[in-house]
Amino acid sequence: QAADRVFLIRVSYMEIYNEEINDLLTLGSEKLPIHESLERGVYVSGLREEIVNNAEQVLQLLELGEANRHFGETNMNVRSSRSHTIFRMVH
């Protein structure tokens, strides 16, 4: 008989823009610092993490983060991303 497994999934979404890190899940977030420790490794201090229970919640957080990204017009593309993002899921 297989036992049911329950996982706690945490999601964070950050943007690297002009060499600064912004939290895409927090509107108007300030520049966040990077730290390193033996226990946690490399991490971004102050980055919001959301607990999700299903795929729809993950998609909602992706949409929220995309709405907060930096975009700028270029000669090639009217809506060109001027940043890099990291969407992280941890259990």
N, C-alpha and C positions, 0 to 999 in steps of 0.2 A: 504494500500500500504506500503510495507516494505521499509525502508530506507537502502541504502547501508552504511555499516560501513567500515571504513578504520582504520587499526591499524598500529602503528609504532612498529616494533619488533626490539629489540637490542639483540645482541648475544655476549657473552664473553666465553672464554675457558681458564681455568687455570689448572696448575699442581702443586701438592704438592709433592716435591721430596727432600729427606734428610732434612725435616723440613723447606724447603724454598719454596716460591711460585713463579712460573714462568708463564709468559704470553705465552700461546701456539699459539697465533695469531701473535706474533711478534718474528721474528727470532733473536736468541741471546739475549733474554731479560734478564735483571738483576733481582736479588731477589727483590720482591715487598713487601712493608710493609702492615700490616693489621691495620686498624683504626676503631674507633667506635665513632659515634656522635649521638646526640638525633634526628637530622633530618633524617640521612641516615641509622642509625643502624650500623651494622658491614659491612665494605667494604674493598676492596683491592685497595690501591692508585696506580694510573698509569696503571690500567688494561685496555687494548684496548677493545672497544665495537664497533661492526660493525652493521650497519642497514641492515636488510634483507627484501626482498620483496616476496620471494617465497621459496619453499622447496628445490629447487636445490641449491640456495645460502647457505642455512643452511648446506646441505651435503658437499658443497665445503669447508666451514669453518671447519667442522668436520675433513675432510681429511687433511687440512692444519695443524690443531692442532695435529692430530695423527702423522704426519710426524715429528713434533718437539718434541715429547715425548721422555723421557729417557727410554731406554730398555737395558737389560743386560741378558746375558746367565746364566741359572741356570742348575742344574743337571736334572731337570724335563722338562724344556722347553727352546729351543734355543732363542726364542724371548719372554722373560718374562718381563712384565712391572714391573718396580721398583718404580712406583709412583702411586698416586691417582689423578684423574682429576675431575673437576667440569665444566660442560657445562651449561651455564645459558642463558635463554631466558626471556626477560622482555618486557612487552608492556606498 
